[in-house]
Amino acid sequence: MGVNEQMKKVDLMKDKANISRTTIDYMKVVEKENLRRVQALQKLRQRNIGTGLMLGAGVLGIYFYTIFAVRQEKFLDDFDEPATTSN
């Protein structure tokens, strides 16, 4: 086949006489296997999204806790400069 050529689409109703029963059975087996593979990939994608959301929530939680904890340190704010004595 050339670069721009495509195989023509098979219509099972029109081409029924040209397709053997074993080919049709094999097509059904391949279709079922492909459906099983797609379902497994969808389940994996959902688990990956859940894991990503949990990791993101953990990172944001640590970030905001750190900002909150650092904001509470006011030991330098209460530091009074020593009074100057006049001689």
C-alpha positions, 0 to 999 in steps of 0.5 A, spaced: 500 500 500 502 507 498 503 512 503 496 515 502 492 509 500 487 506 505 484 499 506 477 500 504 472 499 509 468 492 510 461 492 510 459 485 513 452 485 510 454 487 503 461 483 503 458 477 507 459 472 501 466 474 501 468 473 508 469 466 511 465 464 518 472 463 521 474 470 519 468 473 522 469 469 529 476 471 529 474 479 528 469 478 534 475 475 539 479 481 537 473 486 538 472 482 545 479 483 547 480 490 545 474 492 549 477 488 555 483 492 554 480 499 553 476 497 560 482 496 563 486 502 561 480 506 563 480 503 570 488 505 570 486 512 568 481 513 574 486 510 579 492 515 576 487 521 576 485 519 584 492 518 586 494 525 582 489 529 586 491 526 593 498 527 591 496 534 589 492 535 596 498 533 600 502 538 597 498 544 597 496 542 605 504 542 606 505 548 603 499 552 606 501 549 613 508 551 612 505 558 610 501 558 616 506 556 621 511 561 619 506 567 619 506 565 627 513 566 629 513 573 631 519 573 636 522 578 632 516 583 632 516 583 639 524 585 640 524 592 643 530 596 642 534 598 648 533 605 650 538 610 649 541 613 655 543 620 655 550 622 658 
